[in-house]
């Protein structure tokens, strides 16, 4: 039996690294597809409210909804959702690094 010196502090044992989950090809493909879909949807929502076809849809709406539909504030809100989707797609592209290594 060894006696320990009371003045010496021993370092704690090293922590075990958690095991990485196994990723398969369909996990990677799903992440890429989600990123591409979010980007395409974001570009559509960013651009479409400002083209002339947007106003053609207002013909089928009631009058009280038509005012809201053609409002620049509503169009800006829809474009803001498009920017949010583009941001999500960019974040998802950077998260694709989890599949490396």
C-alpha positions, 0 to 999 in steps of 0.5 A: 500500500502506497501512502499519498502525500497530502500536499499533492493534488492529483488531476482528475481522470480524463473525461470520456468523449461521447461516441459520434452517432453513425450517419448513413447516406440518407442522413446526408442526403436529407440534410442537403435536400432540406438545405436546398428546399429552404433556400429555394423557398426563401428565394421564392418568398423573397421575390414573388411578392414584388412581381406583378403575378402577386396582384393577380391572386388578389382578384379571387379574394374578398375586399377586406383581404385584398387590401391586406394582400396588396399592402407593402407591409404584408409583402415585406413580411412575406419577404422577411420570411424568405430571408429567414428561410435563406438564413436557415439554409445557410446555417444548415449548410454549415451544419453539414460539417457534422457528417465529416470525420 
